[in-house]
Amino acid sequence: THGASHCGDVQSPNQYMFNLFKVVITTELMGQVAQTFGYSLQKKLNN
C-alpha cells in the first residue's frame, strides 16, 4: 500500500499541472471567442 500511495503522490502534481493547463487553455479560448463575438456584434451595431 505504501508503494501505491507513493505512486499516487508522484502522479498528483502532473495531474494538477494538467488540470491547471486545461483551465488556462479553456479560459484563453473562451476569451478569444468572447472577443471575436463582441467585435462582430459591435460591427453589426455600428452598421
Backbone as JSON Lines, residues from 0, in Angstrom:
{"i":0,"aa":"T","n":[0.84,-1.21,0.0],"ca":[0.0,0.0,0.0],"c":[0.88,1.26,0.0]}
{"i":1,"aa":"H","n":[2.05,1.19,0.66],"ca":[2.94,2.35,0.72],"c":[3.43,2.7,-0.69]}
{"i":2,"aa":"G","n":[3.76,1.68,-1.48],"ca":[4.23,1.91,-2.84],"c":[3.15,2.55,-3.7]}
{"i":3,"aa":"A","n":[1.92,2.1,-3.51],"ca":[0.81,2.63,-4.3],"c":[0.58,4.1,-3.96]}
{"i":4,"aa":"S","n":[0.62,4.42,-2.68],"ca":[0.39,5.81,-2.26],"c":[1.52,6.69,-2.78]}
{"i":5,"aa":"H","n":[2.74,6.15,-2.78],"ca":[3.89,6.9,-3.29],"c":[3.71,7.18,-4.79]}
{"i":6,"aa":"C","n":[3.21,6.19,-5.5],"ca":[2.98,6.33,-6.93],"c":[1.93,7.42,-7.16]}
{"i":7,"aa":"G","n":[0.9,7.42,-6.31],"ca":[-0.15,8.43,-6.41],"c":[0.4,9.82,-6.16]}
{"i":8,"aa":"D","n":[1.32,9.91,-5.19],"ca":[1.93,11.21,-4.87],"c":[2.73,11.73,-6.06]}
{"i":9,"aa":"V","n":[3.41,10.81,-6.75],"ca":[4.2,11.21,-7.92],"c":[3.28,11.68,-9.04]}
{"i":10,"aa":"Q","n":[2.15,11.01,-9.21],"ca":[1.22,11.35,-10.28],"c":[0.46,12.64,-9.99]}
{"i":11,"aa":"S","n":[0.21,12.91,-8.72],"ca":[-0.64,14.03,-8.33],"c":[-0.21,15.38,-8.92]}
{"i":12,"aa":"P","n":[1.06,15.78,-8.78],"ca":[1.47,17.08,-9.34],"c":[1.26,17.15,-10.84]}
{"i":13,"aa":"N","n":[1.54,16.06,-11.55],"ca":[1.35,16.05,-13.0],"c":[-0.12,16.26,-13.33]}
{"i":14,"aa":"Q","n":[-1.0,15.58,-12.58],"ca":[-2.43,15.71,-12.8],"c":[-2.87,17.15,-12.52]}
{"i":15,"aa":"Y","n":[-2.31,17.71,-11.44],"ca":[-2.64,19.09,-11.06],"c":[-2.21,20.06,-12.17]}
{"i":16,"aa":"M","n":[-0.98,19.87,-12.66],"ca":[-0.47,20.74,-13.72],"c":[-1.3,20.6,-14.99]}
{"i":17,"aa":"F","n":[-1.7,19.36,-15.29],"ca":[-2.51,19.11,-16.49],"c":[-3.85,19.82,-16.37]}
{"i":18,"aa":"N","n":[-4.48,19.71,-15.18],"ca":[-5.77,20.36,-14.97],"c":[-5.62,21.88,-15.05]}
{"i":19,"aa":"L","n":[-4.53,22.39,-14.46],"ca":[-4.27,23.83,-14.49],"c":[-4.09,24.29,-15.93]}
{"i":20,"aa":"F","n":[-3.31,23.53,-16.7],"ca":[-3.06,23.84,-18.1],"c":[-4.37,23.85,-18.88]}
{"i":21,"aa":"K","n":[-5.23,22.84,-18.6],"ca":[-6.52,22.71,-19.28],"c":[-7.39,23.94,-18.99]}
{"i":22,"aa":"V","n":[-7.39,24.36,-17.73],"ca":[-8.19,25.53,-17.33],"c":[-7.69,26.79,-18.03]}
{"i":23,"aa":"V","n":[-6.36,26.93,-18.09],"ca":[-5.77,28.11,-18.73],"c":[-6.14,28.15,-20.21]}
{"i":24,"aa":"I","n":[-6.01,27.0,-20.88],"ca":[-6.32,26.93,-22.31],"c":[-7.8,27.23,-22.54]}
{"i":25,"aa":"T","n":[-8.67,26.65,-21.71],"ca":[-10.11,26.87,-21.85],"c":[-10.43,28.35,-21.65]}
{"i":26,"aa":"T","n":[-9.81,28.96,-20.64],"ca":[-10.04,30.38,-20.37],"c":[-9.6,31.23,-21.55]}
{"i":27,"aa":"E","n":[-8.44,30.88,-22.11],"ca":[-7.91,31.62,-23.27],"c":[-8.88,31.52,-24.44]}
{"i":28,"aa":"L","n":[-9.36,30.29,-24.71],"ca":[-10.27,30.07,-25.83],"c":[-11.56,30.84,-25.62]}
{"i":29,"aa":"M","n":[-12.1,30.78,-24.4],"ca":[-13.34,31.49,-24.1],"c":[-13.15,32.99,-24.29]}
{"i":30,"aa":"G","n":[-11.98,33.49,-23.87],"ca":[-11.67,34.91,-24.04],"c":[-11.63,35.29,-25.51]}
{"i":31,"aa":"Q","n":[-11.01,34.44,-26.32],"ca":[-10.9,34.69,-27.76],"c":[-12.29,34.71,-28.39]}
{"i":32,"aa":"V","n":[-13.11,33.73,-28.03],"ca":[-14.47,33.63,-28.58],"c":[-15.29,34.86,-28.18]}
{"i":33,"aa":"A","n":[-15.19,35.23,-26.89],"ca":[-15.94,36.39,-26.4],"c":[-15.5,37.66,-27.11]}
{"i":34,"aa":"Q","n":[-14.18,37.78,-27.32],"ca":[-13.63,38.96,-28.0],"c":[-14.14,39.03,-29.44]}
{"i":35,"aa":"T","n":[-14.06,37.9,-30.14],"ca":[-14.5,37.84,-31.54],"c":[-15.99,38.12,-31.64]}
{"i":36,"aa":"F","n":[-16.77,37.5,-30.74],"ca":[-18.21,37.69,-30.75],"c":[-18.56,39.15,-30.47]}
{"i":37,"aa":"G","n":[-17.9,39.72,-29.47],"ca":[-18.14,41.12,-29.12],"c":[-17.79,42.06,-30.27]}
{"i":38,"aa":"Y","n":[-16.69,41.74,-30.96],"ca":[-16.23,42.57,-32.08],"c":[-17.24,42.55,-33.22]}
{"i":39,"aa":"S","n":[-17.72,41.34,-33.58],"ca":[-18.68,41.21,-34.68],"c":[-20.0,41.87,-34.29]}
{"i":40,"aa":"L","n":[-20.38,41.76,-33.01],"ca":[-21.62,42.36,-32.53],"c":[-21.51,43.89,-32.62]}
{"i":41,"aa":"Q","n":[-20.34,44.41,-32.25],"ca":[-20.09,45.85,-32.29],"c":[-20.18,46.35,-33.73]}
{"i":42,"aa":"K","n":[-19.59,45.59,-34.66],"ca":[-19.62,45.97,-36.08],"c":[-21.06,46.0,-36.58]}
{"i":43,"aa":"K","n":[-21.86,45.01,-36.16],"ca":[-23.27,44.95,-36.58],"c":[-24.02,46.17,-36.07]}
{"i":44,"aa":"L","n":[-23.77,46.52,-34.81],"ca":[-24.46,47.66,-34.22],"c":[-24.03,48.96,-34.89]}
{"i":45,"aa":"N","n":[-22.76,49.07,-35.25],"ca":[-22.26,50.28,-35.9],"c":[-22.84,50.41,-37.31]}
{"i":46,"aa":"N","n":[-23.04,49.28,-37.98],"ca":[-23.61,49.3,-39.32],"c":[-25.12,49.45,-39.19]}
